[in-house]
Amino acid sequence: MEVFAVTIFMSLAFAVLFAVLFFAERSQKQRRSMEQMSLMPLEADQSDR
């Protein structure tokens, strides 16, 4: 039974860690990711059409 308790605890810990990191990343609006920066030249092309 201790294995189940440890498994549930670790699952909840990882879920909370993921949620904290996710919301921390979403709150940073000034910094752009590499994917967003690589797509910036395409934004200019779409505005011309």
Residue pairs with C-beta under 8 A, 6 or more apart in sequence:
none
